[in-house]
Amino acid sequence: MHYPFLVADKIYLRRLQKEDLEGNYFQWLNDQTITKWMRHGVFPNSCESIKAFYENQSASKTDIVLALVLKEQDRHIGNIGLHSINYVFSSAEIGIIIGETDCWGKGYASEAISVLAYHCFNRLNLNRLAAGAVDENIGSIRAFEKSGFSREGISRQAYFCEGQYHDCVNLSLLHSEWLAGRAHGSI
């Protein structure tokens, strides 16, 4: 493991590094299959834009992007971010991308979401985590629900892809729900 920050069973999270920009990460954001249900991929990614993103998030007080790494292979397979961190209202939003398609459906996303939620509630003193996914992104919705998130509403026709508008599912997890789920062993 190189520079682990949060460690789970099969994965660990670490700060995104400049070297990651030169790996597959750059191409993930240009791959229309990977970004189909994301706001990324609508416009082409460039070396300049990803470097600017890296510099901005490195200096941000309200956003952090962590590399999601497979422990066994020490392989960077995706990223998970904590965004719009609001220390007054004790809330934040989680976003995730699994860029390596051979790693889809293996539970890595829910493991990353769970370990980040643990950190948010136990170290950052957050009370509410929010997430969203296009209604057809079943894998993402399942990963959040497996991690204890509940559906709280729908943003109607909020996303446009392949000539159609799609609804987005809004999910959240409260600290009290997270504690209750851990006490019952459900998360």
C-alpha positions in Angstrom: 0.0 0.0 0.0 1.3 3.4 -0.9 0.2 6.3 1.3 -3.1 4.8 2.6 -5.4 7.2 4.3 -8.5 5.1 4.9 -8.2 1.3 4.8 -11.1 -1.1 4.2 -11.2 -4.9 3.5 -10.3 -5.0 -0.2 -9.5 -1.4 -0.9 -7.9 1.7 0.5 -8.3 5.4 -0.1 -5.4 7.8 -0.4 -5.0 11.4 -1.5 -5.0 11.8 -5.3 -1.5 12.3 -6.5 -0.1 14.0 -9.6 1.2 10.7 -10.9 -2.5 9.5 -11.0 -3.2 12.1 -13.7 -0.8 10.2 -16.0 -2.4 6.8 -15.5 -5.8 5.6 -16.7 -7.6 8.3 -14.7 -7.3 10.8 -17.6 -8.9 8.4 -20.0 -11.7 7.4 -17.7 -13.2 10.9 -18.0 -13.1 10.7 -21.8 -14.6 7.2 -22.0 -18.3 7.5 -22.9 -19.1 4.1 -21.3 -17.6 5.1 -18.0 -19.1 8.6 -17.9 -22.5 7.8 -19.5 -24.4 8.6 -16.3 -22.0 11.4 -15.1 -21.6 15.1 -15.9 -18.0 14.3 -16.9 -17.6 13.1 -20.5 -20.0 15.7 -21.9 -17.0 17.7 -23.1 -13.6 16.2 -23.9 -11.1 16.0 -21.1 -7.7 17.6 -21.7 -4.3 17.5 -20.0 -4.8 21.1 -19.0 -8.2 20.7 -17.6 -7.3 17.7 -15.5 -4.2 19.5 -14.1 -6.3 22.5 -13.3 -8.9 20.3 -11.6 -6.1 18.7 -9.6 -4.6 22.0 -8.5 -8.1 23.4 -7.5 -9.1 20.3 -5.5 -5.6 20.1 -3.8 -6.1 23.7 -2.4 -9.9 23.4 -1.7 -11.2 23.6 1.8 -14.6 22.2 0.8 -13.7 19.4 -1.7 -11.4 16.4 -1.5 -10.8 13.7 -4.1 -9.3 10.4 -2.9 -7.9 7.7 -5.1 -9.7 4.3 -4.7 -7.0 1.6 -4.8 -7.3 -2.2 -4.8 -5.1 -3.4 -1.9 -4.1 -6.7 -3.4 -2.7 -5.2 -6.7 -2.1 -1.7 -5.4 -4.1 -0.6 -8.5 -5.8 2.7 -8.8 -9.3 1.8 -10.0 -11.4 4.9 -9.3 -11.9 8.0 -7.2 -14.3 9.0 -4.5 -14.8 12.6 -3.6 -16.3 14.5 -0.7 -17.8 17.7 -2.1 -19.5 20.9 -0.9 -18.3 20.2 2.7 -20.3 22.6 4.9 -18.9 22.8 8.4 -21.7 25.0 9.6 -24.5 22.6 8.6 -22.3 19.5 9.1 -23.0 18.1 5.6 -21.3 17.1 2.4 -21.9 15.3 -0.9 -20.2 12.1 -2.0 -19.4 11.3 -5.6 -17.7 8.2 -6.9 -16.3 6.8 -10.2 -15.0 3.3 -10.8 -13.0 3.9 -13.9 -11.7 0.3 -14.4 -14.7 -1.5 -16.0 -13.4 -4.9 -14.9 -13.9 -3.7 -11.3 -17.6 -2.9 -11.8 -20.1 -5.0 -9.7 -17.5 -6.3 -7.2 -18.5 -4.2 -4.2 -15.6 -1.9 -4.3 -17.8 1.2 -4.5 -19.9 0.3 -1.5 -16.8 -0.5 0.5 -15.3 2.9 -0.4 -18.5 4.7 0.4 -18.7 3.0 3.8 -15.2 3.7 4.8 -15.6 7.3 3.8 -18.9 7.6 5.7 -17.2 6.2 8.8 -14.5 8.9 8.5 -17.1 11.6 7.9 -19.1 10.8 11.0 -16.3 9.9 13.3 -13.6 12.3 12.4 -15.1 15.2 10.5 -18.2 15.4 12.8 -20.6 15.6 9.8 -24.3 14.8 10.3 -25.5 14.4 6.8 -24.1 12.9 3.6 -25.9 13.3 0.3 -25.4 11.6 -3.1 -27.2 11.4 -6.4 -27.4 9.1 -9.4 -29.3 9.0 -12.6 -32.2 6.6 -12.2 -30.7 4.1 -14.8 -27.4 3.9 -12.9 -28.6 1.0 -10.9 -25.0 0.0 -9.8 -24.4 3.4 -8.2 -27.7 3.5 -6.5 -27.2 0.0 -5.1 -23.7 0.9 -3.8 -25.1 3.8 -1.9 -28.1 1.9 -0.5 -25.8 -1.0 0.5 -23.8 1.6 2.5 -26.9 2.7 4.4 -28.1 5.6 2.2 -31.8 6.0 1.7 -33.7 7.4 -1.3 -35.1 10.8 -0.3 -36.5 12.1 -3.6 -36.3 12.5 -7.3 -35.0 15.3 -9.4 -37.3 15.0 -12.4 -35.7 15.1 -15.9 -32.5 16.5 -14.4 -30.0 14.7 -16.7 -29.9 14.5 -20.5 -28.2 11.5 -22.3 -28.6 9.9 -25.7 -31.5 12.2 -26.7 -33.6 11.6 -23.5 -34.1 13.3 -20.2 -33.6 11.1 -17.1 -34.7 11.5 -13.5 -32.0 11.6 -10.8 -32.3 9.7 -7.5 -31.3 11.7 -4.4 -30.0 9.7 -1.5 -28.7 10.6 1.9 -27.4 9.1 5.1 -27.7 10.8 8.5 -25.3 10.1 11.4 -28.1 8.7 13.5 -29.1 6.3 10.8 -25.5 5.3 10.3 -25.1 4.6 14.0 -28.4 2.6 14.1 -27.3 0.5 11.0 -23.9 -0.3 12.6 -25.6 -1.3 15.8 -27.8 -3.7 13.9 -25.0 -4.9 11.6 -26.7 -3.8 8.5 -23.9 -1.4 7.4 
